[in-house]
């Protein structure tokens, strides 16, 4: 049985960043990364960017690590393998081929997998998802002959892919289950801003709708909605979320909820086992609640913290997560905790009519998050207010003034001590 000082499940940005951080702190400890994909680290973000998607830049720009990097850093990458079992007492991991690996420290950074459709006809050719490099390749190949596309879902995948499909010359229809786009994370006004941008670009939107079945013989020729309407298409992009849980997590004795539960140090309930990235449901010391986030920046930063702590550190994860996307003339940003909950107060900045609109989310007397439409220039200031737990009670008028400079509310750093008088 092969044994590693540090064993990492997941070759994405969280796992690879953790390995890189460990190597900076421990030059000799053996590191192994298990990846269920057949390739090294690539930019998942780039898969939905126009330059790459429309093949305007070389394919090789997708790689974030060279093969030589793994050699130089003495990181063994085990591709095409999947973990299926864990014995925390014996510190032994079982893989899908029946082999076992031993470890001293283990990181679970498996991320999530796409939520697959389970409706009639969902296995036909022309049905696509976007999560992996292979998914991206299949869509890039498909748009070369497709004429009409349908996107399913009211989130980031549908938004970004609708723009790219339109740029590729396809007729695009979006089908969303909710009343407005990105509901319930966004309010009606924010959702309508996005929808207006999409429709002005020639993209059709069908709200309050669900697909009942897929038409076609071997390949998709259209979709039938539950209300009986039919939409013709020869390509479908399905963005209905991701699934993070795997059966062996519970069987191994890991505490789980929507993800793997962890404390602020990203430690799980099993000794010498950490978690990071989309799969981690961790104690956020800034928001003072358990949080699970699925975005690239958050996964990368958690990889740093997990790597530091696996190598002997004991630092809490202290980061205000954010996500940005843009397309068709609109910039969208989410900062901090934007999940809709009953204890939230929303302070509006700007208005949809001016094309610049944001909502600051307050819990108690502190800012915890924000959604921003064409106000991404305020992202850094808002993140700083959240990180510093700035009290905003009594500042509601200023917060609601779109011209008020939020940076003025950020506390000045404490002066350095005067060592001459110490």
C-alpha positions in Angstrom: 0.0 0.0 0.0 1.3 3.4 -1.0 1.6 5.8 1.9 1.6 9.6 1.7 2.4 12.3 4.3 -0.3 14.4 2.7 -3.1 12.9 0.6 -5.6 15.1 -1.3 -8.8 14.0 -2.9 -9.6 16.4 -5.7 -7.4 17.8 -8.3 -9.2 21.1 -8.7 -8.2 24.6 -7.5 -8.8 23.8 -3.8 -6.8 20.6 -3.8 -4.0 21.8 -6.0 -3.6 25.1 -4.1 -3.4 23.1 -0.9 -0.6 20.9 -2.3 1.2 24.0 -3.5 0.9 25.6 -0.1 2.0 22.5 1.7 5.1 22.2 -0.5 6.1 25.8 0.4 6.0 24.8 4.1 7.2 21.2 3.9 9.9 20.5 1.3 10.1 16.8 1.9 6.7 15.4 2.9 5.2 13.2 0.2 2.1 14.6 -1.5 -0.5 12.7 -3.6 -3.5 14.1 -5.4 -6.4 11.9 -6.5 -8.4 13.2 -9.4 -11.4 11.6 -11.1 -10.6 13.6 -14.2 -7.8 12.6 -16.7 -5.9 15.8 -16.6 -4.0 18.3 -14.5 -5.4 21.6 -13.1 -7.2 23.8 -15.6 -9.3 26.9 -15.3 -12.9 26.0 -14.8 -13.7 29.7 -15.0 -12.4 29.9 -18.6 -14.8 27.3 -19.9 -17.5 29.9 -20.0 -15.4 32.8 -21.3 -15.9 34.0 -24.9 -12.2 34.0 -25.9 -11.8 30.3 -25.0 -15.3 29.1 -25.8 -15.3 30.7 -29.3 -11.7 29.4 -29.9 -10.2 32.8 -30.3 -7.2 31.9 -28.1 -5.1 28.7 -28.0 -6.7 25.7 -26.2 -3.5 25.4 -24.0 -4.3 28.6 -22.2 -6.8 26.6 -20.1 -4.0 24.9 -18.2 -3.1 26.4 -14.9 -0.3 24.0 -14.1 2.2 22.3 -16.4 3.1 18.7 -16.2 6.5 19.8 -15.1 5.1 21.7 -12.2 4.0 18.4 -10.6 7.4 16.9 -11.1 9.3 19.9 -9.7 7.0 20.2 -6.7 7.2 16.4 -6.1 3.4 16.1 -6.2 2.1 12.8 -7.5 -1.1 13.2 -9.6 -3.2 10.1 -9.7 -5.6 10.8 -12.6 -8.8 8.9 -13.5 -9.3 7.6 -9.9 -12.1 8.0 -7.5 -12.2 7.6 -3.7 -14.9 5.2 -2.5 -14.2 4.6 1.1 -12.3 5.9 4.1 -11.1 4.2 7.3 -10.3 7.1 9.6 -8.9 4.9 12.3 -6.4 3.1 10.0 -5.9 6.3 8.0 -6.6 4.4 4.8 -8.4 5.4 1.6 -10.0 3.0 -0.8 -10.2 3.8 -4.5 -12.7 2.6 -7.2 -10.2 0.1 -8.6 -10.0 -1.6 -5.2 -6.5 -0.3 -4.3 -5.8 1.4 -1.0 -3.7 4.4 0.0 -2.4 5.4 3.4 -2.0 8.9 4.7 -0.9 11.0 7.7 -3.0 14.0 6.7 -6.0 13.9 4.4 -7.8 16.7 2.5 -11.2 16.1 1.0 -11.7 18.7 -1.8 -13.9 16.7 -4.2 -16.1 19.7 -5.1 -19.4 18.9 -6.7 -20.8 17.2 -9.8 -23.5 18.4 -12.0 -27.0 17.6 -11.2 -28.2 15.4 -14.0 -31.7 15.6 -15.5 -33.9 12.7 -14.8 -36.7 13.5 -17.2 -37.8 11.5 -20.3 -35.2 11.8 -23.1 -32.5 13.4 -21.0 -29.9 10.9 -22.4 -30.2 12.1 -26.0 -27.3 13.5 -28.0 -27.2 17.3 -27.8 -27.9 17.5 -24.0 -25.0 19.2 -22.4 -23.8 20.2 -18.9 -20.9 22.5 -18.0 -18.7 21.5 -15.1 -15.6 19.8 -16.5 -13.1 20.3 -19.4 -14.8 17.4 -21.3 -18.1 19.1 -20.9 -16.6 22.3 -22.3 -15.1 20.5 -25.3 -18.4 18.8 -26.1 -20.3 22.1 -26.2 -17.6 23.8 -28.3 -17.9 21.0 -30.8 -21.7 21.1 -30.7 -22.1 24.7 -31.5 -20.3 24.2 -34.9 -23.5 22.6 -36.3 -26.3 23.6 -33.9 -28.8 26.2 -34.9 -31.2 26.6 -32.0 -30.3 26.2 -28.3 -32.2 26.0 -25.1 -30.7 26.7 -21.7 -32.3 25.3 -18.5 -32.0 27.0 -15.2 -32.0 30.6 -13.8 -28.4 30.8 -12.6 -24.9 31.6 -13.7 -24.5 28.7 -16.2 -27.6 29.8 -18.2 -26.6 33.4 -18.0 -23.0 32.9 -19.3 -23.9 30.2 -21.8 -26.8 32.2 -23.3 -24.4 35.0 -24.2 -21.8 32.6 -25.7 -24.4 30.7 -27.7 -25.8 34.0 -29.0 -22.3 35.1 -29.9 -21.8 31.8 -31.8 -24.8 32.7 -33.9 -27.4 30.4 -32.4 -31.0 31.2 -31.6 -31.3 31.0 -27.8 -34.3 30.4 -25.5 -33.9 30.3 -21.7 -36.3 28.3 -19.6 -36.4 29.1 -16.0 -38.6 27.5 -13.3 -38.8 30.7 -11.2 -40.9 33.9 -11.8 -37.8 35.9 -12.5 -34.1 35.3 -13.2 -31.8 34.2 -10.3 -34.7 34.0 -7.9 -34.7 33.9 -4.9 -31.2 35.2 -4.5 -32.0 38.3 -6.4 -35.1 40.4 -6.0 -37.6 41.0 -8.8 -35.9 44.3 -9.8 -32.5 42.8 -10.1 -33.8 39.8 -12.0 -35.7 42.0 -14.4 -32.6 44.0 -15.1 -30.8 40.8 -16.2 -33.8 39.7 -18.2 -34.1 43.1 -20.0 -30.4 42.8 -21.0 -30.9 39.3 -22.3 -34.1 40.1 -24.3 -32.6 43.2 -25.8 -29.8 40.9 -27.1 -32.3 38.7 -28.8 -32.5 35.9 -26.2 -36.0 34.6 -25.4 -36.9 33.9 -21.8 -39.7 31.6 -20.7 -40.3 32.0 -16.9 -42.4 29.8 -14.6 -41.8 26.8 -16.8 -40.4 23.3 -16.6 -39.5 20.8 -19.2 -41.5 17.6 -19.2 -39.7 15.6 -21.8 -37.1 15.8 -24.6 -38.1 15.2 -28.2 -36.0 13.5 -30.9 -34.8 10.0 -31.9 -31.1 9.7 -31.0 -30.5 13.5 -30.9 -32.6 16.3 -29.3 -35.0 18.1 -31.7 -37.0 20.0 -29.0 -38.4 20.1 -25.5 -41.9 19.9 -24.3 -42.9 22.1 -21.4 -45.3 20.9 -18.6 -47.9 23.4 -19.9 -47.8 21.6 -23.3 -45.7 24.2 -25.2 -42.9 22.9 -27.5 -39.6 24.7 -28.1 -37.6 23.5 -31.0 -33.8 23.1 -30.5 -30.9 20.9 -31.4 -28.8 21.7 -28.3 -29.7 22.0 -24.6 -27.4 23.4 -21.9 -28.7 22.1 -18.5 -27.6 24.2 -15.5 -29.8 23.0 -12.6 -27.1 23.0 -9.9 -24.5 20.7 -8.5 -24.5 17.8 -6.1 -21.8 17.5 -3.5 -22.6 14.5 -1.3 -21.2 11.0 -1.8 -22.4 7.9 0.1 -19.0 7.0 1.5 -18.7 10.3 3.4 -21.4 9.2 5.9 -20.1 5.6 5.9 -16.7 6.9 6.9 -18.2 8.7 9.9 -17.8 12.2 8.6 -20.3 14.7 9.9 -22.3 16.0 6.9 -25.1 18.3 6.1 -25.4 19.7 2.6 -21.6 19.4 2.6 -18.9 18.0 4.8 -19.1 19.9 8.1 -15.9 21.6 9.3 -14.8 24.2 11.9 -13.1 27.5 11.1 -9.8 25.7 10.6 -11.5 23.5 7.9 -11.0 20.5 10.1 -13.7 17.8 10.0 -14.8 15.7 12.9 -12.3 12.9 12.0 -8.7 13.4 13.2 -6.2 14.7 10.6 -8.9 15.1 8.0 -9.6 18.5 6.5 -12.0 19.7 3.8 -12.0 22.6 1.3 -13.8 24.0 -1.7 -17.3 23.5 -2.8 -17.8 20.4 -0.6 -16.9 22.2 2.6 -19.6 23.5 4.9 -17.5 25.4 7.4 -17.8 27.7 10.4 -17.5 31.2 9.0 -16.1 33.4 11.8 -17.0 36.6 10.0 -20.6 35.7 9.4 -20.8 33.6 12.6 -22.7 30.7 10.8 -22.1 27.5 8.9 -21.5 28.4 5.2 -21.1 26.4 2.0 -20.1 28.3 -1.1 -19.5 27.1 -4.6 -17.1 29.5 -6.4 -13.6 29.5 -7.7 -12.1 32.3 -5.5 -13.4 30.8 -2.3 -12.1 27.3 -3.2 -8.7 28.7 -3.9 -8.5 30.6 -0.6 -9.7 27.6 1.3 -7.0 25.6 -0.4 -4.4 28.0 1.1 -5.8 27.7 4.6 -6.2 24.0 4.5 -2.6 23.5 3.2 -1.2 25.7 5.9 -3.0 23.9 8.6 -2.2 20.4 7.3 1.5 21.4 7.3 1.3 22.3 11.0 -0.4 25.7 11.2 -3.6 26.6 13.0 -5.1 29.5 11.2 -8.8 30.1 10.8 -10.3 30.6 7.4 -11.0 34.4 7.3 -12.2 35.5 4.0 -15.2 37.3 2.5 -16.2 35.4 -0.6 -17.4 37.1 -3.7 -18.4 36.1 -7.2 -18.6 38.3 -10.4 -19.8 37.7 -13.9 -20.5 39.9 -16.8 -22.1 39.7 -20.2 -24.3 41.5 -22.7 -23.5 44.8 -21.1 -24.4 44.0 -17.5 -22.0 43.3 -14.6 -23.2 41.2 -11.7 -21.6 40.6 -8.3 -22.4 38.7 -5.2 -20.5 39.5 -2.0 -20.6 37.7 1.3 -23.7 35.8 2.3 -26.5 36.5 -0.1 -28.8 33.5 0.7 -32.3 34.7 1.3 -33.3 34.2 5.0 -36.1 35.7 7.1 -33.7 37.6 9.4 -32.3 39.8 6.7 -32.9 43.5 6.1 -32.2 44.9 2.6 -31.0 48.4 1.9 -31.2 49.4 -1.7 -28.6 51.5 -3.5 -29.4 53.1 -6.9 -32.3 51.9 -9.0 -32.9 49.7 -12.0 -34.1 52.8 -14.0 -30.6 54.3 -13.8 -29.0 51.0 -14.8 -27.1 50.8 -11.5 -28.7 48.9 -8.6 -27.5 47.2 -5.5 -28.9 45.7 -2.3 -26.9 45.7 1.0 -27.9 42.8 3.2 -27.9 43.5 7.0 -28.4 41.1 9.9 -28.7 42.7 13.3 -26.4 45.7 13.1 -23.8 44.3 10.7 -23.5 44.0 6.9 -23.3 40.4 5.8 -23.6 40.5 2.0 -24.6 42.4 -1.1 -25.9 41.8 -4.6 -24.7 44.4 -7.2 -25.9 45.2 -10.7 -23.5 47.4 -12.5 -22.0 48.5 -9.2 -19.0 46.1 -9.0 -16.7 49.0 -8.2 -18.2 48.9 -4.6 -17.3 45.2 -4.1 -14.0 45.8 -2.4 -15.4 48.3 0.1 -18.4 46.1 0.9 -16.1 43.1 1.5 -14.0 45.2 3.9 -17.1 46.3 5.8 -18.2 42.7 6.2 -14.7 41.5 7.1 -14.3 44.1 9.8 -17.8 43.5 11.3 -18.6 47.2 10.9 -21.7 48.3 12.8 -24.1 49.9 10.4 -27.1 50.7 12.7 -27.9 54.4 12.3 -26.2 54.5 8.9 -29.2 53.4 6.8 -29.6 56.7 5.1 -25.9 56.8 4.0 -26.0 53.1 2.9 -29.1 53.8 0.8 -27.5 56.8 -0.9 -26.0 55.6 -4.2 -23.5 58.5 -4.2 -22.3 57.9 -0.7 -18.7 56.6 -0.6 -18.9 53.3 1.4 -15.1 53.4 1.9 -15.6 56.2 4.5 -17.2 53.7 6.8 -14.2 51.4 6.8 -12.3 51.7 10.1 -8.7 53.0 9.8 -6.0 50.5 10.7 -4.7 50.7 14.2 -1.4 52.7 14.4 1.8 50.7 14.8 3.1 50.7 18.4 5.9 53.2 19.1 8.7 50.8 20.0 10.9 53.7 21.2 8.6 54.2 24.3 7.9 50.5 24.9 
